[in-house]
Amino acid sequence: MTRSPHSSDPVLDQAAALGIVHEVMPCDPELADTAAFCAAYGVAPEDSANAILVAGKSRADEPQPFALCLVLATHRLDVNGIVRRRLGSRKASFANADQTRSLTGMEIGGVTPFGLPEPVPIWIDAAVMARPDVVVGGGSRDRKLRLPPEGLLALPGAEVVEDLARPVDPG
């Protein structure tokens, strides 16, 4: 997300407008991807929540459904099960970089549920809510936001979804 010094910042503006307590964590854009960020900045992967845009396949005469899913870095999103069914689609997949940029105005590695230019459902895996604090994208690859997960529920369209993701077997 490109920001001039004189423009408003939709991500930080929305967090402030909703009264969400948060910390802005500056980040080297080259280290914005989850594994690199966690290693470089000492954040445990179980405290890092990825915002993943998912696209459902729709019929030609229907708009394509999307949802922004928040899952811990230690979990794998159930795209072909719960997500697909909730989208009401026969197929679902991760949105590509162009779709993500077009719908969110953000680059992969910086996607956040805050400041979205268009309303989209925000589905939060229940495991995210069990953490004392989580780190999410900051709207650009040069920052992240740390906040109590309850703050995510203040977002319009946000809801907790049980079993949206499954723990990744570390073995």
Phi, psi and omega in degrees: 000123181270133181231133170269159182295343183260354182268160176285163180245104186301328181291304181291326178297317181292317179301317180292316181298327179274357179070030183274121176291126181207160175242131174272125181249107177300149185213138172294123182305332179288345182248019185285334180294146194309305184299316180294318179298310182301316180294316185287328187249008175067031177261129179292136179305329179287353175253007180251124180249122179273136174262114186241120176277128180243139180246132174268153176272130181238166174290159184302330183268008181238149176291148179288128179279143177228156170212145175259119184253135177249119181224148177296151179297341180271005183237159177244127180295135179274071184297315186275358179246263186300315183298311181302313180296318180294329177285343183072032184246156174278341177217152175214151178207165175297135175295145179280175184300321180293316177298317180298313180298317182295316184278323185259338187076013185234156176270147175303137186102347178227003184296137181220157176281354181271141173072025179294134181287338179234145177293135177213142177300141178243112182253123185249121177298139182303330180296331177299320184289344181278350181275149178291322176216153174228154175251126179238168176304159181249011180096346176209167184283357183259012177198160173229165176240133174251131182203160171292137185300335179301332178299332180296332182288347177283345182289137176300134178082006182272137175210149177277135180236119177294139175058031176293332179222161180237144178301140176278133178290116183290344183284000000 
